[in-house]
Amino acid sequence: MIERLGGVDTSYGGVGINGHIAFNEPPEPGGDPTVEEFAALPTRCLDLTRESRTINSVTAAGGCIDRIPRRCVTVGMKEILGARRLRFYMNREWQKGIVRKLLHGGVSPRVPASLLALHPDAKLTITRTVAEPPMGRLR
């Protein structure tokens, strides 16, 4: 339907704690799709990973993971990467670790956002906070 209507001009999004975009989660251990197979994933329903549910509970539900759904509908990598322009943003302190994997780890389904590097017009905007080195703080 999207292609029939002329395609998507711009896809906007953020990057999850494990590198997911639009809940296109990294493959589970033992699941090793090629970059091409991962890039072709369609819009679909799927299970959220524990990491995604946990960070969403902290940022949106006061830490109550039971309030976060276990399943979601996600826009597929095929539709995201098929847009003419990609604009992704990272502005949370907890993104300091994944931004380094994204920018320095190569293209891999293990970091789904790394596939943005394959697009001819993708831009990633990060805040100064995200650009700072991650520093552990014990409480």
HUMO-V475775 format. One record per residue. N is the residue number from 0. OMEGA is omega in whole degrees, -180 to 180 (999 if undefined). BURIAL is # if it has 9 or more other ideal C-beta (glycine too) atoms within 8 Angstrom, else .. Layout:
n = {N/N}
omega = {OMEGA/OMEGA}
burial = {BURIAL/BURIAL}
//
This chain:
n = {0/1/2/3/4/5/6/7/8/9/10/11/12/13/14/15/16/17/18/19/20/21/22/23/24/25/26/27/28/29/30/31/32/33/34/35/36/37/38/39/40/41/42/43/44/45/46/47/48/49/50/51/52/53/54/55/56/57/58/59/60/61/62/63/64/65/66/67/68/69/70/71/72/73/74/75/76/77/78/79/80/81/82/83/84/85/86/87/88/89/90/91/92/93/94/95/96/97/98/99/100/101/102/103/104/105/106/107/108/109/110/111/112/113/114/115/116/117/118/119/120/121/122/123/124/125/126/127/128/129/130/131/132/133/134/135/136/137/138}
omega = {-179/-180/-180/-179/175/177/-179/178/-176/174/179/177/177/-178/-179/-175/179/178/-179/169/-178/-180/166/-171/174/179/176/177/-178/176/-175/177/174/176/-179/178/-180/180/-179/-179/-178/170/-173/172/179/177/174/176/178/179/-179/178/-179/-178/177/178/179/-175/-174/-175/178/179/-179/-177/179/179/-179/-180/177/-178/180/168/-179/171/-176/175/179/-179/180/-177/178/178/180/179/175/178/-178/-172/177/-176/-177/-179/-178/179/-178/-179/-175/179/179/175/-179/-175/-173/-173/-178/-178/-177/173/178/173/-173/-180/178/179/176/-180/-180/-175/-178/-179/178/176/177/178/178/177/177/180/180/-179/180/178/177/180/178/176/177/179/999}
burial = {././././././#/#/./#/#/./#/./#/#/#/#/#/#/#/#/#/#/#/#/#/./././././././#/./#/#/#/./#/././././#/./#/#/./#/#/#/#/#/#/#/./././#/./././#/././#/./././././#/./#/#/#/#/#/#/#/#/./#/#/#/#/#/#/#/./././#/#/./#/#/#/#/#/././#/./././#/./#/#/#/#/#/#/././#/././#/./#/./#/././#/#/././././././././.}
//
